[in-house]
Amino acid sequence: MLLVYPPIAKPCEPPAGIALLAGALRYCGVTCALLDASLEGFFFLLGMTAKADDTWSKRCYRHINSNLTELRTTQLYKNRDRYQRAVADINHLVELAGGRDLLLSLANYQDRSLSALRSEDLLRAAERFEENIFFPYFSLRLPQLVEEKVPVAVGFSLNYLSQAPSTFAMIGFLKKRYPQIPVILGGGLVTSWMRNPGWQNPFVGLVDQMIAGPGEKPLGNFLGVEWQDHHFAPDYSGLPVGDYLSPGFVLPYAASSGCYWNKCSFCPEKAEENPYHPLEPSHVLADLARLTKQYNPSMLHFLDNAISPALLRSLVENPPHVSWYGFARISPLLADHDFCRNLRDSGCVMLKLGLESGDQNVLDSMDKGIDLEMASKVMIALQSAGIATYVYLLFGTPSESLPEARRTLDFVVRHHAAITFLNLAVFNMPVCGPDAAALATSDFYEGDLSLYTDFQHPKGWGRKEVRRFLDREFKRHPAVAEILRRDPPHFTSNHAPFFVDR
């Protein structure tokens, strides 16, 4: 089985999805080859002929190797200005490779001539695969692997819109070159498509099977494997673990799928009815002990929507002996100063917190289960323990207007010393969410694959007004501006924990 992670996604850690599939299939006796075509495609872009001869571009090409090397060392992250310059130089080369037709960056791929939200455009990308910028790369790499490994099927893990055009170009190429090899498509974006109640598969005849949600069992069934429910650990063997752009190997690990809270209004997890499946903490600890011994990571990245309280306690009792970070819910457990200090001693350097709003009525209307007084205590406890915070805020929800947004600003200003990083987002209404039925909606993005719908805000607090507030008021507050300047460009939360004193 050949498992492919397509271009383009942040090249800072290996893809956990295909590693988990590999772990399950290899346990069942199926040989797997893993291809991180996103990482290899990134290096392919950097090797393209220069398209500009200005001073900046010349400097970028001259220092490309040293910049890549430095991004893999801890020393660079001690000098924020030097780090930002290195990232900007590398990203500039990626942008140059895209030319006028593509909007390319370290974290994005957008084709001006087609939309990843329209199935007809993705089918066109498959039909005209030779027009894809990565064609010179994958037209050589895929045949090399097919002829060397002789796979019985090829699976693609499609998680982001930035991967969609190249995914379908690669599928189109494979179907033309090797029509006898089945192609299987899964991943986070595919799951969102298929969980839409109005889903009708437009890719029949091109993709042999599409999988929503965890793919281990469906993939095993497709391959004719006698399947038994079992705990499978991810297997990163075969991936170039030393080539990613982080200071040391970052080990991504998911201790659960879905969300244990699963009540927040307008959340895609709830809208898509994704069930919550946690691993036993004992299994998690055993996996981490084996994986850290095997790979000697510099950082553990928990991929859970929210690390469960049970696992947090287990990590305190049985530290993984390596620094780690991930999402956690604001809860009374994290308001306990002693527990937070123990959490820090376990290796926790940063927690990502989905606060969303600093207005209690907005939080209640979203069923976040967060009390602002408790949130304040959590911020103080984490700061006291030396754990950095990456706080996520969401503006433009149906219950919010300008006064509520200003209360969020007030909350951030009052707690600015305890907020290390900020992520600001404008609300998107999930197209299949039950709450959308109560509002006047309209097409947000044109295309049958759009995951979101526009809506008439009941308080007149539309996207235009939200963006005006963020740009002219929120981001300009000195306390907020100071926090925003810390955010690592392009790599954002993936590199943020490396700027924390460990």
C-alpha positions as CSV (number, residue, x, y, z in Angstrom):
1,M,0.0,0.0,0.0
2,L,1.3,3.4,-0.9
3,L,0.1,6.2,1.4
4,V,0.6,9.8,0.1
5,Y,0.4,13.2,1.9
6,P,0.0,15.7,-1.0
7,P,1.3,19.2,-1.4
8,I,1.1,21.7,0.2
9,A,1.1,21.9,4.0
10,K,3.4,23.4,6.6
11,P,6.7,21.5,6.3
12,C,7.5,21.4,10.1
13,E,6.3,18.0,11.2
14,P,5.4,14.6,9.6
15,P,1.8,13.8,8.7
16,A,0.2,11.9,11.5
17,G,-2.7,10.6,9.5
18,I,-0.7,8.3,7.1
19,A,1.6,7.3,10.0
20,L,-1.4,6.0,12.0
21,L,-2.7,4.2,8.9
22,A,0.7,2.7,8.4
23,G,0.8,1.6,12.0
24,A,-2.5,-0.2,11.7
25,L,-1.8,-1.8,8.4
26,R,1.7,-2.9,9.3
27,Y,0.3,-4.5,12.5
28,C,-2.1,-6.5,10.3
29,G,0.7,-7.6,8.0
30,V,0.3,-5.2,5.1
31,T,3.5,-3.6,3.8
32,C,3.2,0.2,3.5
33,A,5.3,2.9,1.8
34,L,4.8,6.5,3.0
35,L,5.3,9.5,0.8
36,D,5.3,13.0,2.2
37,A,4.8,14.6,-1.1
38,S,4.1,17.9,0.6
39,L,7.6,18.1,2.1
40,E,9.3,16.8,-1.1
41,G,7.2,19.2,-3.1
42,F,8.3,22.1,-0.9
43,F,12.0,21.3,-1.6
44,F,11.1,20.9,-5.3
45,L,9.7,24.5,-5.3
46,L,12.9,25.8,-3.7
47,G,15.0,24.2,-6.4
48,M,13.1,25.8,-9.3
49,T,15.0,28.3,-11.4
50,A,15.0,31.9,-10.1
51,K,12.3,34.0,-11.6
52,A,13.6,37.4,-10.4
53,D,17.0,39.0,-10.1
54,D,16.2,41.7,-7.5
55,T,18.4,42.1,-4.5
56,W,16.1,40.4,-2.1
57,S,15.6,37.4,-4.4
58,K,19.3,37.0,-4.9
59,R,20.0,37.1,-1.2
60,C,17.3,34.5,-0.6
61,Y,18.8,32.1,-3.1
62,R,22.3,32.8,-1.8
63,H,21.3,31.9,1.8
64,I,18.7,29.2,1.2
65,N,20.8,26.3,2.6
66,S,21.9,28.2,5.7
67,N,18.3,29.3,6.4
68,L,17.0,25.7,6.1
69,T,19.8,24.5,8.3
70,E,19.2,27.2,11.0
71,L,15.4,26.5,11.1
72,R,16.4,23.0,12.3
73,T,18.5,24.4,15.2
74,T,17.4,25.7,18.6
75,Q,19.7,28.7,18.3
76,L,17.7,30.5,15.6
77,Y,14.6,30.5,17.9
78,K,16.5,32.6,20.4
79,N,16.7,35.5,18.0
80,R,13.2,36.4,16.8
81,D,14.4,38.9,14.2
82,R,16.8,36.4,12.7
83,Y,14.1,33.8,12.7
84,Q,11.6,36.1,10.9
85,R,14.1,37.0,8.3
86,A,14.9,33.3,7.6
87,V,11.3,32.4,7.3
88,A,10.5,35.4,5.1
89,D,13.4,34.6,2.8
90,I,12.3,31.0,2.3
91,N,8.7,32.0,1.8
92,H,9.7,34.5,-0.8
93,L,11.3,31.8,-2.9
94,V,8.1,29.7,-2.6
95,E,6.1,32.8,-3.7
96,L,8.5,33.3,-6.7
97,A,8.0,29.7,-7.7
98,G,4.2,30.3,-7.9
99,G,4.6,33.2,-10.3
100,R,1.5,35.1,-11.4
101,D,-0.8,32.0,-11.6
102,L,-0.5,30.7,-8.1
103,L,-0.7,32.2,-4.6
104,L,1.9,30.0,-2.9
105,S,3.4,30.2,0.6
106,L,4.8,27.9,3.2
107,A,1.2,27.1,4.3
108,N,-1.0,27.8,1.3
109,Y,-1.6,26.9,-2.3
110,Q,-4.3,28.8,-4.3
111,D,-4.7,28.5,-8.1
112,R,-6.1,31.6,-9.6
113,S,-7.6,29.5,-12.5
114,L,-9.5,27.0,-10.4
115,S,-11.3,26.7,-7.1
116,A,-10.8,23.9,-4.6
117,L,-14.4,24.5,-3.6
118,R,-15.8,23.3,-7.0
119,S,-15.7,19.6,-7.9
120,E,-15.7,20.4,-11.6
121,D,-12.5,22.4,-11.1
122,L,-10.9,19.5,-9.2
123,L,-11.9,17.1,-11.9
124,R,-10.3,19.5,-14.4
125,A,-7.1,19.5,-12.3
126,A,-7.1,15.7,-12.6
127,E,-7.7,15.8,-16.3
128,R,-5.0,18.4,-16.9
129,F,-2.5,17.1,-14.4
130,E,0.5,18.2,-16.4
131,E,-0.5,21.9,-15.7
132,N,0.0,21.5,-12.0
133,I,3.2,23.1,-10.7
134,F,4.3,19.9,-9.0
135,F,3.9,17.8,-12.2
136,P,7.7,17.7,-12.9
137,Y,8.1,16.3,-9.4
138,F,5.3,13.8,-9.1
139,S,5.5,12.6,-12.7
140,L,8.9,11.1,-11.7
141,R,8.4,10.3,-8.0
142,L,5.1,8.4,-8.3
143,P,6.3,6.0,-11.1
144,Q,9.5,5.4,-9.1
145,L,7.6,4.3,-6.1
146,V,5.0,2.4,-8.0
147,E,7.6,0.4,-9.9
148,E,9.7,-0.1,-6.8
149,K,7.0,-1.0,-4.3
150,V,4.3,-2.4,-6.7
151,P,1.4,-1.2,-4.4
152,V,-2.0,-2.9,-4.6
153,A,-3.6,0.5,-4.0
154,V,-2.6,4.2,-3.5
155,G,-4.2,6.2,-0.7
156,F,-4.2,10.0,-0.5
157,S,-4.7,11.9,2.8
158,L,-6.4,15.2,1.9
159,N,-6.8,17.5,4.9
160,Y,-6.6,21.1,3.7
161,L,-8.0,23.1,0.8
162,S,-4.3,24.0,0.0
163,Q,-3.8,20.3,-0.8
164,A,-6.8,19.7,-3.0
165,P,-5.6,20.8,-6.5
166,S,-2.4,18.9,-6.3
167,T,-4.1,15.8,-4.8
168,F,-6.4,15.6,-7.8
169,A,-3.6,16.3,-10.3
170,M,-1.7,13.4,-8.8
171,I,-4.7,11.2,-8.9
172,G,-5.3,12.1,-12.5
173,F,-1.8,11.2,-13.4
174,L,-1.9,7.9,-11.6
175,K,-5.2,7.0,-13.3
176,K,-3.8,7.8,-16.7
177,R,-0.5,6.0,-16.1
178,Y,-1.6,3.1,-13.9
179,P,-5.4,2.6,-14.5
180,Q,-5.3,-0.8,-12.8
181,I,-4.2,0.6,-9.4
182,P,-7.2,1.6,-7.2
183,V,-7.1,5.1,-5.7
184,I,-8.5,5.7,-2.2
185,L,-9.2,9.2,-0.8
186,G,-9.6,10.2,2.8
187,G,-8.5,12.8,5.3
188,G,-10.0,15.7,7.3
189,L,-11.3,17.7,4.2
190,V,-12.8,14.6,2.7
191,T,-14.6,13.8,5.9
192,S,-16.1,17.2,6.0
193,W,-17.3,16.8,2.4
194,M,-18.9,13.5,3.1
195,R,-20.6,14.4,6.4
196,N,-22.6,17.1,4.5
197,P,-26.2,15.8,4.4
198,G,-26.4,16.9,0.8
199,W,-23.2,15.1,-0.3
200,Q,-23.3,13.4,-3.7
201,N,-20.0,11.9,-4.8
202,P,-18.8,13.8,-7.9
203,F,-15.6,11.8,-8.2
204,V,-17.1,8.5,-9.2
205,G,-14.9,7.0,-11.9
206,L,-11.8,8.8,-10.8
207,V,-11.6,7.8,-7.1
208,D,-12.3,4.1,-6.3
209,Q,-13.2,4.7,-2.7
210,M,-13.7,7.7,-0.4
211,I,-13.4,7.3,3.4
212,A,-15.0,9.6,6.0
213,G,-13.5,9.6,9.5
214,P,-10.8,7.2,10.8
215,G,-9.6,5.2,7.9
216,E,-7.9,2.2,9.5
217,K,-10.8,-0.3,9.4
218,P,-12.3,0.8,6.0
219,L,-8.9,0.7,4.4
220,G,-8.2,-2.7,5.9
221,N,-11.6,-4.0,4.6
222,F,-10.8,-2.6,1.1
223,L,-7.5,-4.5,1.1
224,G,-9.2,-7.7,2.3
225,V,-7.5,-7.7,5.7
226,E,-9.2,-9.7,8.5
227,W,-9.8,-6.9,10.8
228,Q,-10.0,-6.9,14.6
229,D,-10.5,-4.0,16.9
230,H,-7.2,-3.2,18.4
231,H,-5.1,-0.3,19.5
232,F,-2.7,0.8,16.8
233,A,0.2,3.2,17.4
234,P,1.4,5.5,14.6
235,D,4.5,4.3,12.7
236,Y,6.6,7.1,11.1
237,S,9.1,4.6,9.6
238,G,9.9,5.6,6.0
239,L,9.3,9.3,6.5
240,P,12.3,11.7,6.5
241,V,12.1,12.6,10.1
242,G,15.2,14.7,10.0
243,D,14.2,16.9,7.1
244,Y,11.3,18.9,8.6
245,L,11.8,22.6,9.4
246,S,11.7,22.5,13.2
247,P,14.5,22.4,15.8
248,G,14.5,18.6,16.2
249,F,11.9,16.0,15.4
250,V,8.4,17.0,16.3
251,L,6.3,14.0,17.1
252,P,2.6,14.5,16.4
253,Y,0.3,12.2,18.3
254,A,-3.5,12.0,18.6
255,A,-4.8,10.5,21.8
256,S,-8.4,10.9,20.7
257,S,-10.7,11.7,17.7
258,G,-13.6,14.0,18.0
259,C,-14.1,16.2,21.0
260,Y,-15.1,15.2,24.5
261,W,-17.2,18.4,25.0
262,N,-18.9,18.3,21.6
263,K,-21.5,20.9,22.5
264,C,-20.2,24.2,21.1
265,S,-22.7,25.7,18.7
266,F,-21.4,26.2,15.1
267,C,-18.4,23.8,15.7
268,P,-17.6,21.6,12.7
269,E,-17.1,18.6,15.0
270,K,-20.7,19.0,16.2
271,A,-22.1,19.9,12.8
272,E,-20.5,16.8,11.2
273,E,-21.5,14.6,14.1
274,N,-18.0,13.3,14.6
275,P,-18.1,10.9,17.5
276,Y,-15.6,11.1,20.4
277,H,-13.2,8.1,20.6
278,P,-10.4,8.5,23.3
279,L,-7.6,6.1,23.8
280,E,-7.0,4.7,27.2
281,P,-4.3,6.8,29.0
282,S,-2.3,3.7,29.6
283,H,-2.2,3.1,25.8
284,V,-1.1,6.7,25.2
285,L,1.7,6.5,27.8
286,A,2.9,3.2,26.4
287,D,2.9,4.6,22.8
288,L,4.7,7.8,23.9
289,A,7.4,5.8,25.8
290,R,8.1,3.6,22.7
291,L,7.9,6.5,20.2
292,T,10.1,8.8,22.2
293,K,12.7,6.1,22.6
294,Q,12.6,5.3,18.9
295,Y,12.7,8.9,17.5
296,N,14.1,11.0,20.4
297,P,11.8,14.0,19.6
298,S,12.4,17.5,20.7
299,M,8.7,18.1,21.1
300,L,5.4,16.2,21.4
301,H,2.5,17.7,19.6
302,F,-0.9,16.4,20.8
303,L,-3.4,16.7,18.0
304,D,-6.5,16.2,20.0
305,N,-9.3,18.8,19.7
306,A,-8.9,18.9,23.5
307,I,-6.6,16.8,25.7
308,S,-8.9,15.1,28.2
309,P,-8.6,15.8,31.9
310,A,-7.8,12.1,32.5
311,L,-4.9,12.3,30.1
312,L,-3.6,15.5,31.6
313,R,-3.6,13.8,35.0
314,S,-1.8,10.8,33.6
315,L,0.9,13.0,32.0
316,V,1.5,14.6,35.4
317,E,1.8,11.2,37.1
318,N,3.9,9.7,34.3
319,P,5.8,12.5,32.5
320,P,6.9,11.7,28.9
321,H,10.3,13.2,29.6
322,V,10.0,15.5,26.6
323,S,8.5,18.9,26.1
324,W,4.9,18.9,24.8
325,Y,2.0,21.1,23.8
326,G,-1.6,20.8,22.5
327,F,-5.2,22.0,22.8
328,A,-7.0,21.9,26.2
329,R,-10.3,23.1,27.4
330,I,-10.5,25.9,29.9
331,S,-11.7,24.0,33.0
332,P,-11.4,24.1,36.8
333,L,-8.6,21.6,36.6
334,L,-6.4,24.2,34.9
335,A,-7.3,26.8,37.5
336,D,-5.5,24.8,40.1
337,H,-2.1,26.3,40.7
338,D,-0.5,23.2,42.0
339,F,-1.8,21.1,39.1
340,C,-0.5,23.6,36.6
341,R,2.9,23.6,38.2
342,N,2.9,19.8,38.0
343,L,1.8,20.0,34.4
344,R,4.7,22.2,33.7
345,D,7.1,19.8,35.4
346,S,5.7,17.0,33.1
347,G,7.0,18.9,30.1
348,C,4.0,21.1,29.1
349,V,5.4,24.3,27.6
350,M,2.3,25.6,25.9
351,L,-1.5,25.1,25.8
352,K,-3.8,26.2,23.1
353,L,-7.0,27.5,24.5
354,G,-10.3,28.1,22.6
355,L,-11.6,31.0,24.6
356,E,-13.5,32.4,21.6
357,S,-15.0,35.5,23.4
358,G,-14.5,37.7,26.4
359,D,-18.3,38.2,26.8
360,Q,-20.2,35.8,29.0
361,N,-23.5,36.0,27.1
362,V,-21.7,35.2,23.8
363,L,-20.0,32.2,25.4
364,D,-23.3,31.0,26.9
365,S,-25.1,31.3,23.5
366,M,-22.4,29.2,22.0
367,D,-22.7,26.6,24.8
368,K,-18.9,26.8,25.3
369,G,-19.2,25.7,29.0
370,I,-16.7,28.4,29.9
371,D,-17.1,30.8,32.8
372,L,-15.1,34.0,32.3
373,E,-14.2,34.1,36.0
374,M,-12.8,30.6,35.7
375,A,-11.0,31.5,32.5
376,S,-9.3,34.4,34.3
377,K,-8.1,32.0,37.0
378,V,-6.8,29.5,34.4
379,M,-4.8,32.3,32.7
380,I,-3.3,33.3,36.0
381,A,-2.5,29.7,37.1
382,L,-0.9,28.9,33.8
383,Q,1.2,32.1,33.8
384,S,2.3,31.4,37.4
385,A,3.4,27.9,36.4
386,G,5.4,29.1,33.4
387,I,3.1,27.6,30.7
388,A,2.6,29.7,27.6
389,T,-0.8,30.1,26.2
390,Y,-2.0,30.3,22.6
391,V,-5.5,31.8,22.9
392,Y,-8.0,31.5,20.1
393,L,-10.7,34.2,19.6
394,L,-13.7,34.1,17.3
395,F,-15.4,37.2,16.1
396,G,-18.8,37.7,14.3
397,T,-20.8,34.9,15.8
398,P,-24.6,35.5,15.7
399,S,-24.8,36.6,19.3
400,E,-21.9,39.1,19.1
401,S,-22.0,42.7,18.1
402,L,-19.6,45.6,18.6
403,P,-20.2,46.0,22.4
404,E,-19.5,42.3,23.0
405,A,-16.4,42.4,20.8
406,R,-15.1,45.3,22.8
407,R,-15.6,43.2,26.0
408,T,-13.4,40.6,24.4
409,L,-10.8,43.3,23.8
410,D,-11.1,44.4,27.5
411,F,-10.6,40.8,28.6
412,V,-7.4,40.4,26.5
413,V,-6.0,43.7,27.7
414,R,-6.6,42.7,31.4
415,H,-4.9,39.4,30.9
416,H,-2.3,40.4,28.3
417,A,0.6,39.3,30.6
418,A,-0.8,35.8,30.7
419,I,-1.5,35.5,26.9
420,T,1.6,34.6,25.0
421,F,0.1,34.3,21.5
422,L,-3.2,35.1,19.9
423,N,-5.2,33.6,17.0
424,L,-7.9,35.9,15.6
425,A,-10.6,34.4,13.4
426,V,-13.8,35.7,11.7
427,F,-16.7,33.3,12.2
428,N,-17.8,31.0,9.4
429,M,-21.2,29.3,9.6
430,P,-20.8,25.5,8.8
431,V,-23.1,24.7,5.9
432,C,-24.4,21.6,7.5
433,G,-24.8,23.0,11.0
434,P,-28.3,22.8,12.6
435,D,-28.0,26.4,13.8
436,A,-27.9,27.7,10.2
437,A,-31.6,26.8,9.7
438,A,-32.6,29.6,12.1
439,L,-30.8,32.3,10.1
440,A,-31.2,33.8,6.6
441,T,-28.3,32.2,4.7
442,S,-26.8,32.7,1.2
443,D,-23.8,31.3,-0.7
444,F,-20.6,32.3,0.9
445,Y,-18.2,30.7,-1.5
446,E,-19.4,29.5,-4.9
447,G,-18.9,25.8,-5.3
448,D,-20.6,22.5,-4.4
449,L,-17.7,21.6,-2.0
450,S,-18.0,24.7,0.2
451,L,-18.0,23.9,3.9
452,Y,-19.5,27.2,5.0
453,T,-22.5,29.4,4.2
454,D,-23.0,33.2,4.6
455,F,-25.7,34.4,6.8
456,Q,-27.5,37.6,7.6
457,H,-26.2,38.6,11.0
458,P,-29.2,39.3,13.4
459,K,-27.4,42.3,14.9
460,G,-26.0,43.7,11.7
461,W,-22.4,42.7,12.8
462,G,-21.3,41.4,9.3
463,R,-17.9,40.3,8.2
464,K,-17.1,43.7,6.9
465,E,-17.8,45.4,10.2
466,V,-15.9,42.7,12.1
467,R,-12.8,43.1,10.0
468,R,-13.0,46.9,10.4
469,F,-13.1,46.5,14.2
470,L,-10.2,44.1,14.2
471,D,-8.0,46.2,11.9
472,R,-8.8,49.6,13.3
473,E,-9.4,48.9,17.0
474,F,-8.5,45.5,18.3
475,K,-5.1,44.9,16.7
476,R,-4.1,48.5,17.3
477,H,-4.3,48.4,21.0
478,P,-0.7,48.4,22.3
479,A,-1.2,45.4,24.6
480,V,-2.7,43.3,21.7
481,A,-0.2,44.5,19.2
482,E,2.6,43.3,21.4
483,I,1.1,39.8,21.6
484,L,0.5,39.6,17.9
485,R,4.1,40.5,17.1
486,R,5.2,37.3,18.8
487,D,3.4,35.0,16.5
488,P,5.8,33.1,14.3
489,P,5.0,34.0,10.6
490,H,3.5,31.2,8.5
491,F,4.3,28.5,11.1
492,T,2.3,30.1,13.8
493,S,1.4,27.7,16.6
494,N,3.6,24.9,15.2
495,H,6.7,26.9,16.0
496,A,5.4,29.0,18.9
497,P,6.4,26.5,21.6
498,F,10.0,26.7,20.5
499,F,10.0,30.4,21.5
500,V,9.0,29.4,25.1
501,D,11.7,29.0,27.7
502,R,11.9,25.2,28.2
